[in-house]
Structures are given as C-alpha cells and as structure tokens.
Amino acid sequence: YGLPSQTRSDWADTLAKALALRPEHISGYGLKLEEGTPMYALKDSPLIPSDDEQADMYLCMVEELRHYGYEQYEISNFAKPGYEGRHNLIYWDCGDYLGLGPAAHSCMGGRRFYYPPDTAAFLNDAAAPVMDGSCGAEDYLILQLRLRKGLSLDAYKKLYGKEFSTAQLAFVQNCVRAGYASFDGHTLALTPAGLIVQNSILAQLL
C-alpha cells in the first residue's frame, strides 16, 4: 500500500483479490521510497499517499483481514490460526538461527555474526565469520514489540535482569490512554494504531 495515486478504495480492492485466493498467510507492506532508486524522485510528489492516508490503508488492512479470520501476529504479518511464520518468529523472539553462505547472518547463543559477501572466499574456505554484537535487552524489547503478543516484562526481567523504570511505566500508561497500547502490569502490547508509530514509542522507551 502507499503506491503512487493509490486510494484506500484501490487498496481495499487489492485486499479483496488477495483474499479470494484463500491464502493461509498474508504479509502487507507500505511502500518505502529508497534513496538511489528511480521511484525516489517521487518522494515529495502529491502522487504518493500522505502518511495519514497510508495509516488509513494500514488500519483498513488490519480490520479487513481480521474480519476474514486472519490474526495479526506482527506489524505486517497476518495468518490463519496455526499458519504463523515460524521462521521469522525465531528472529523476533531472539532465538538461534544459522545462516550459511556469503553475506549470511546468524545468531547463536545470543551472539550475532555474519560471513563477508565474498563468494570466492567462501567457496575456498577462506571466509571467517565476523562477530556482529549480541542480541541484548534493547534488541529483545524492540523485536518483541513488533509482535501483537507484546513484551512480557517477566520474561524481560528473567532474561536480562531489566525492569521498567517509573518514568517508563508512566509513559506506557500514556500510550494506553492514547489507544496505542495495552498493559496489564505484566505484558505490554502495541495496538494497530500503536504499531503505526512504533518507532516513536520505542525511542521513548529506550
């Protein structure tokens, strides 16, 4: 969604065509104009839907897919029960994954590493993995808040010894009042409206 000249009605029609195929899983992404691409020339064009228009399209998608039995389990991902993407859930839960090949990234035992993007070196067994930091408390918080299930503060404390400060808890309550989050004292989860402004919420929490 967010394509040049696209309207909310156009997007609803696209969703209807996708639903007619009866897939088990649907991913829906907003167009991001990347610098260095031909389409970046449209960055400030009135042809590109505004942020508010894209937000309307996003919320339209959430409601329409929910109506047809697709549960939103991540910012951009929806699935029939039991068909959530297990592969990506490993990333978002900071689990172990192994990437093999040039430029492949891995995380094992909480440590991230990757191989350089050099095919010849990899094939000649001359490519050493490059350590790339760890999956720490900040990563966990960011990734868990991508998920509709949200961040368990109990798990956060158990894994990293971290607890929300008084200021963080006050901010969370403001988010709840604004309709951006739900919080029962144990789990913080962002609503669809909160996921739209997730980056701003994360910046405050961090």
N, C-alpha and C positions, 0 to 999 in steps of 0.2 A: 504494500500500500504506500501511498505518497508518490505515485508516479506522476509525471507531467500531465497536467489537465485532468487528472483523475478526480472524480467526485465520490462522495460517500455512497451514492447510488451505484456507481460503477463498481466500487469495491464490494458492495453487497451482492452484486450480480456475479462477481468473481467467486465469492464465497459459496454462492448457490451452486455454481458449476462444479466447484471442488467437492461439495457435499454430495452432489449427485453421483459421484464416483464411489461413495461409501468407503473412504479410506479408514483405517484404524487409527491413524496418526496424522496430524496436520501441524506444520510449522508456518507461522505468518510473520513476515519481517517488514519493517518500514524501510523504504529506500534511503540509503545513506550516500550522499554525493561525495565521492572520494577525490581529493585533490590529485591532479595529474591525469584524470580521465576526461574524455570528451564531454561527458554529461556535467562535469563540474562547472562548465560555462553557464549552466542554468541555475547556479546556486542562488542568485538573487532575483531570479525571474518570477514574475507573477504566475507563471505556468506551474510552478512547484507548489503543492498544497502547503499552507501555513502549518506551524506547529500545532495550533488548535485544531485545524482540520485533520491532521494526521492523528491527533489524540482521539478525535471522534471516530475515525476509522478503526483505531485500535480497540476502543470500547465496544464498537459495533461488532467486531470480530469476537470478542470475549463473550458477549451476550448471545450472538447467533450460534456460536459453536456450543455453548452451554445448553442452549435450547435443544440441540440435536444430540445431546449426550456426550459431548467431548469435555472432559475435565481439563482445565488449565493447570498444569503442574509446574510450569516455568514461564518466564516472561513471554516467550514467543512460541511455546510448545503446548499442544493440546492432544489428548488421546482418549480413546475409549478405555474403560477400566481394564487394566492388565496389559495395555499396549504402550506404556510409557517407555521412552528411550533409555534402556538400561546402560548403554554405552556412555551417553552424556551425563547421566546421573552419577556415574563414578567420578567425573570431573567435579561436579557441583558439590559432591559430598567429600571432596578431598581424599578420595580413595587411591589405591595403587593402580597405575596403568603403565604399560611398556610400549613405547613407540620404536619401531625398527626401520632403519634406513636413513639416507641423507635428510637432514633438517627435521627428523622426527623428534618429538618431545616426549618426555616420560616423567613420572613422579612415582618414586618407590620409597617407602618408609618415611614419607614426609619430605623427601629431598627431590628437587626438580633438576633435570639435566636434559641435554639435547645433543644431537650429532650435528656437526657443521654441514651446510648444504653443498657438500663436495662429493659427487657420485664416485669419481675415480678413486679418491682416498678411501671411501667406504668399501668399495669393491676390493681394494688392495689391502684391506685390514689395517689401514694407516690412520683411520679417523678415531681420535679419542673423544669420548663424551665430555662435554663442557658442563660443569656444575652451574646451576642457574637459581640458587637460593632454595628456600624451603616453603612449604605450604603452612604458613603460620596462622596466628589468630586473626589477623586482618583479612587474609585470603578467605579463611573459613567464614567469617562474618559476611563478606561481600558475596561469596558464592551461595551461601545458604539463603540470603535474602533475594536471590534470583528465583528461588523456589516458592510456590504458593504455600507449601507446608511451613515455611519460615525457619527462623533460627531458634533452636532450643537453648535457652540460657543455661539450663542444667548441663547439657552436653558441652556447651561453650566453656563452662567452668571446669568440667571434668577433664576435657581435652587440653585446655590451655591455661587453666587457673585464672581465667578472666571473669570479672563481673562488671555489669554496667554501673557507672557512677551515678550519683544523684542527678547530675546535670543531664546525663544521657537518658535516664528514666523520665525526667521532666520533658525532654524533647520527644521521647516516644509517646507520652501522653498527649502532647500537642498534635502529633501525627494521627493518633487515634481520633481525637476530637475533629480533626480536619477531614476524616474519612480516608486517610492514606494508609492506615494500618489497623491491625487487631492485635491486642496484647492481653493475655490472661494472667500475667505475672510470671509465666514460665516460657511461653513461646511468643516471639514477635514475628508476625507475618504481614507482608505488604498486600494491600488490596490492588485490584487492577489500576485504580487511579494512582495509587502509590508507586506502582511499578513504572508508570509513565515518568515520574520524577525521581526514580530510584537513585540516580547519581547525586542529586542534591541531598537526599536523605542520608546516603552513605557518607557524603562529605561531612555532614554534621555529626554523625555517629563516630566517625574516625578522628 
